[in-house]
Amino acid sequence: MGTKKTVKVGDRVKLTEMNDTWSKLEKGSEGTVSKIEEDQDLIWVKWDNGEKLALLDGIDKFKVVKD
């Protein structure tokens, strides 16, 4: 499972679980980390579907995708 400690800007991530009813993201969605806000526990991602939505560290689940 990914956390702020295991991910850095530029990494590709794959969503495994998110409880955001407003988002169009689904399990398996992929994107690129664009910013990490240490003080807010936010990992901002530019998702391949065009969304710019943050993962909540410790709540949303994702994994870093290796090339």
C-alpha positions in Angstrom: 0.0 0.0 0.0 1.3 3.5 -0.8 1.9 6.2 1.7 3.5 9.6 1.5 6.7 8.0 2.7 6.8 5.6 -0.3 5.8 7.9 -3.1 7.5 11.0 -4.7 6.6 13.6 -7.3 6.7 12.0 -10.7 5.8 8.5 -9.6 3.0 6.7 -11.4 0.3 5.4 -9.0 -2.7 3.1 -9.4 -5.8 3.5 -7.2 -6.9 0.5 -5.3 -9.5 2.1 -3.0 -11.1 5.5 -2.6 -14.4 6.6 -0.9 -15.0 9.8 -2.8 -18.6 9.8 -4.3 -17.9 13.0 -6.3 -14.9 11.5 -8.2 -15.2 9.6 -11.5 -12.1 7.6 -10.5 -12.5 3.9 -10.3 -10.3 1.1 -8.8 -7.4 0.6 -11.2 -7.3 4.3 -12.3 -3.7 5.5 -12.9 -2.0 8.9 -12.7 1.2 10.8 -12.0 2.0 12.4 -8.6 2.3 16.1 -9.1 2.7 17.5 -5.6 2.9 16.2 -2.0 1.6 18.4 0.9 3.3 17.0 4.0 1.3 19.2 6.4 -2.1 18.2 4.9 -1.5 14.5 4.3 -2.4 15.1 0.6 -0.8 13.4 -2.4 -1.9 15.4 -5.5 -2.3 13.3 -8.7 -2.9 14.2 -12.3 -5.1 11.3 -13.3 -5.0 9.9 -16.8 -8.8 10.6 -17.1 -8.1 14.4 -16.7 -9.0 14.7 -13.1 -6.7 16.5 -10.7 -7.5 15.0 -7.3 -5.5 14.4 -4.2 -5.2 11.0 -2.4 -5.7 11.3 1.3 -2.6 9.6 2.9 -3.8 6.9 5.3 -7.3 6.8 4.0 -7.2 6.3 0.2 -5.3 3.2 -1.0 -2.9 3.1 -3.9 0.2 1.5 -5.1 3.2 2.8 -7.0 3.4 1.4 -10.5 6.8 0.3 -11.7 7.7 0.6 -15.4 
